[in-house]
Amino acid sequence: MRRGCAVLATSRDPRRTRVADEPAFVLHRYDWSESSLVLDVFTRHHGRMALVAKGAKRPHSNLRPVIMPLQPLQLNFSGDHEVRTLTAAHWLGGHVFPRGDSLLAGFYLNELLLKLMAREDPHEHLFDLYAQVVNILASGLEPTLWPLMRAFELLLLKGLGLLPNLDAQSANLQPLDPQVLYALLAPLGLVSVEGLGEEERARLNLGLKLTPHPAAPWGSAATLLAPGVGLPSLAPQTRALAQAQARSLSSGSGSGVGAGGNPSGSALESASGSAGLPTPNTLAGLSGEHWQALAWALNSSEPLTATLRVCAEFEAWERASLQTQLRAWLTHHCGGVGLKTRQFMVDIQAL
């Protein structure tokens, strides 16, 4: 009797990868079956990845209490397909879970990473930045939220190559004039407000209709800022102009605000003086001095700390202007789709 032919030898696929003790954060989770989840995670050495956590929804699963967002983890996973298999997860500890506005801010950061980062594209410096920001969010220092969000947005865009140079005009690479207003306008880049048409100018002036944030006690954030990091001081006439803009906006429908919510000329004449500053209807940008300070901070040896310091120096109107421009820039690079977390935060604040 013939005892069969050759036996087909099988072996483990050499391309199959096994990764152990990989630092990671969970960005989002999706239901996969009655008992399993698909996780979108941000890892330090492999970038953003999709992992299936089998049985993670079961009451006695070891993964269930660990795979939480905004918490530092170490993950073990394997596989050679687009969706890998999570085999183990360990909580590293170090801080508590963010609460309140800090929690919403953390979800906003996660959505930014999901929308802007490609799969399996490592960015170790962005991972370290994200871990540092999440740690600050967990500290519960609410007054630091606004500068922290703007600093993260700027550093994320710069790290992904989506931010133009902030110390030169994008069209001709000419240096910025410290006393001329410039705007970050998608898809043009950093352009002079004086050269914009009526349509672009109207888009920018929407920022003037925003209710400026109340003066935040930035001094409470002093523990986050390294004492050795210097900040380029703004020219007195630039600061005086910004203060006049903030007073005009805060006065509501009084004499300091013209039609459409724009500051009237009389409210700003004393601030502009004979310095040759732009007229009130072009005040939706930021001065070249502000953009140069941000560019210096982004390229410093401690970019998060330095950018926090620069953003903390902004007046109310300057904060509204920068936030409006970054919002439009991020929406453009997210494919024109608004961010759900930001809209949720706006809806909550309107209640």
C-alpha positions, 0 to 999 in steps of 0.5 A, a space after each residue: 500500500 502506498 503511504 501517501 505522497 509528500 506531506 505539505 510542510 507548513 511553517 509560520 509566516 516569516 512576515 508575521 510580526 510580533 511587537 512587545 512592550 510598545 508605548 501607545 495611547 488608545 485614540 478610538 474604539 469601535 464595536 467589532 462583534 458582540 465581544 470584541 473591539 477594534 482599537 485605533 491606537 497611536 504607538 511610538 515606533 509604528 505610528 497610528 495602527 488598528 488592533 483587534 481586541 478579541 473578547 475585550 467586551 466580556 465582563 472578566 476580560 483582562 483588556 477591558 479595564 486597561 484599554 482606555 483613552 488618554 492613558 499611557 499603555 504598553 501593548 503587545 500585538 502580532 499580525 501582518 495585515 492592516 488590522 493586527 491582533 492585540 495580545 496584551 495591554 498594560 497600564 503604565 500609570 502616572 496620572 489620573 483620568 482627565 475630567 471636565 473640559 480637560 476630558 473634552 480637550 483630550 478627545 479633541 486632540 484624539 480626533 485631530 490625530 485620527 483625521 490628520 495622521 496616516 496609518 503606520 507612519 511613525 512620528 516619535 516626536 509627535 508621540 512624545 508631544 502628545 504624551 506630554 500634553 495628555 499629562 498636562 490635561 490630567 493635572 487639571 489646570 483649566 486656565 492652561 487649556 487655551 494655550 495648550 490646544 493652540 500649541 498642540 495644533 501648531 506643533 502637530 501641523 508643523 510635525 506633519 509638514 502641513 504648516 507653512 513657515 510662520 516667519 515669511 510670506 508663503 507666496 514670495 518667501 519675503 520676511 514679515 513686516 512686524 507691524 503689518 497684519 498677516 493671516 493664515 488662509 487656506 490654501 494660500 498660506 501666510 498672506 498679508 491682509 492688506 492684499 486680500 480681496 473682499 471675500 477673503 477679508 470677510 472670511 477672516 473678519 468672522 473671527 471678530 464676531 466671536 465673543 472673546 475669551 475672558 482674561 485667563 489667569 495665565 499666572 496659574 500656568 507658571 509651573 508648566 513653563 521653564 524659567 529659562 525660556 525667553 519670549 520675544 517682547 512685542 512692540 508697544 504699538 502692536 500691544 496697544 493696538 491689540 488692547 484697543 481691539 479687545 476693549 472695542 469687542 468687549 463693549 458689545 454694541 457700544 460706540 467702540 464697535 461698528 456695523 457687523 461687530 467690527 471695531 470702529 475707527 475712533 476706538 483704534 485711532 489712539 492705538 495706531 497713531 502715526 505708526 502706519 498700522 492697518 485700518 480697522 476693517 483689516 484687523 482679523 489677522 495677526 501682526 508679523 511680530 506675533 507670527 515671528 514669535 510663534 515661528 521662534 517658539 516652534 523651532 526652539 529646543 523646547 517647542 511646547 514650553 516656548 509655544 505655550 509662553 507665546 500663546 499665553 501672552 496673547 490678548 483676548 482679540 488675538 486669541 480669537 483671531 488665532 483660533 479662527 485661523 487655525 480652525 479654518 486651516 485644520 478644517 481644510 487639511 481634514 478634507 473640509 469636514 468639521 471636527 465633531 468634538 469641537 462642535 460638541 464643545 460649542 454645543 455644550 457651552 451654548 446650553 
